[in-house]
Amino acid sequence: MLKKIDHIGIAVKSLDAAVPYYENALGLKCEGIEEVAEQKVKTAFFSLGGVHIELLEPTSPDSPIAKFLEKNPHGGVHHLAFESSDIRGELAHLKEKGVALINEEPKIGAHAKQIAFLHPKSTMGVLTEICQDGEGGCSCGH
């Protein structure tokens, strides 16, 4: 049911500071910036070799990204996301296998994708996201 690595989420204090590094130093093109109010973040996406890099800036002091940045003031890799063709089936399978789920039901994330997180205590210390393309797309044209 997992299809590929969809993206790597990287927490940053400021997209205004981080995007130029990815564009100017690394030569990548920002595909768009989007606010995901439900997740309390602004995101910027870059694509390289079929995998996206998602920069995440907190929009609220109580967002999970703000809490991550409190512990990791320089930012860093926040999560690894796998694309699934059946997110609900994948979550049921993982729960059956004893994996602790942060989200029992999918939520809406960037690009209108359905997303759910797995607890790092069950995933060798890596916050893991399962995502599935949703209906429609984001305001940035993806």
C-alpha positions in Angstrom: 0.0 0.0 0.0 3.0 2.4 0.5 4.0 3.7 -2.9 7.1 5.9 -2.3 8.7 8.5 -0.1 6.5 11.5 -0.6 8.5 14.2 1.3 10.9 15.0 4.0 9.6 17.7 6.4 12.1 20.2 7.7 11.2 22.6 10.6 12.5 26.1 10.1 12.0 29.3 12.1 11.3 31.4 9.0 10.5 30.6 5.4 11.7 34.0 4.5 15.2 33.0 5.7 15.1 29.3 4.6 13.7 29.6 1.0 16.6 31.6 -0.3 19.0 29.0 0.9 17.2 26.2 -1.0 16.8 28.4 -4.1 20.2 30.3 -4.2 22.6 27.9 -2.6 21.1 24.6 -3.7 19.5 25.8 -7.0 16.1 24.4 -6.3 12.8 26.1 -7.3 10.2 26.8 -4.7 7.0 25.3 -6.0 4.8 27.4 -3.7 4.1 28.5 -0.2 0.8 27.5 1.5 -0.6 28.1 4.9 -2.2 25.0 6.5 -4.3 26.5 9.3 -5.4 23.2 10.8 -1.7 22.2 11.3 -0.7 25.7 12.4 2.1 25.9 9.8 3.2 27.7 6.6 4.9 25.3 4.1 7.2 25.7 1.1 7.8 22.8 -1.2 10.7 21.9 -3.4 11.1 18.9 -5.6 14.2 16.9 -6.2 14.4 13.4 -7.9 10.7 12.8 -7.4 10.8 13.5 -3.6 9.6 16.8 -2.1 11.3 18.8 0.6 8.7 20.5 2.8 9.9 23.4 4.8 7.6 24.0 7.8 7.3 27.4 9.7 5.1 27.6 12.7 2.2 30.0 12.6 1.3 29.6 16.3 3.4 29.2 19.5 1.4 26.0 20.3 2.0 24.3 16.9 3.9 21.0 16.8 6.6 22.8 14.7 7.0 25.6 17.3 7.4 22.9 20.0 10.0 21.1 17.9 11.9 24.3 17.4 12.0 24.9 21.2 13.9 21.6 21.5 15.9 22.1 18.3 16.5 25.8 18.0 18.4 25.5 14.6 15.5 23.5 13.1 16.1 20.2 11.3 14.4 17.1 9.9 11.0 16.9 11.5 9.4 13.9 9.7 9.5 11.5 6.9 6.4 11.0 4.8 5.3 8.0 2.8 2.7 8.1 0.1 -0.1 5.5 0.4 -2.8 4.5 -2.1 -5.1 3.7 0.8 -4.4 5.7 4.0 -7.2 4.3 6.0 -6.2 0.8 5.1 -2.6 1.6 5.9 -3.5 3.0 9.3 -5.6 -0.1 10.1 -2.7 -2.4 9.1 -0.2 -0.5 11.1 -2.4 -0.4 14.2 -3.0 -4.2 13.8 0.8 -4.6 13.8 1.1 -2.7 17.1 2.3 0.7 15.7 1.2 3.6 17.9 -0.8 6.1 15.9 -0.8 9.8 16.7 -3.8 10.2 14.3 -6.3 7.4 14.2 -8.1 9.2 11.4 -6.6 11.2 8.5 -6.5 15.0 8.7 -6.1 17.5 5.8 -2.6 18.7 5.2 -0.8 20.7 2.6 -2.0 20.3 -1.0 -5.3 19.0 0.4 -3.7 15.6 1.1 -5.0 13.3 3.7 -2.3 12.9 6.4 -1.8 10.9 9.6 1.2 10.6 11.9 2.7 7.6 13.6 4.3 7.9 17.0 8.2 7.9 17.0 8.2 5.4 19.8 6.9 2.8 17.3 9.0 3.9 14.3 12.6 3.7 15.5 12.5 7.3 16.7 11.4 8.9 13.4 8.2 10.9 13.3 6.5 9.2 10.3 3.6 10.6 8.2 1.4 8.6 5.9 -0.3 10.7 3.2 -2.6 10.2 0.3 -3.6 12.6 -2.4 -6.8 14.4 -1.5 -9.5 15.9 -3.6 -8.6 19.1 -5.4 -5.3 20.8 -4.8 -3.6 23.6 -3.0 -3.8 27.3 -3.8 -0.3 27.1 -5.3 -1.4 25.1 -8.3 -0.3 21.6 -7.3 
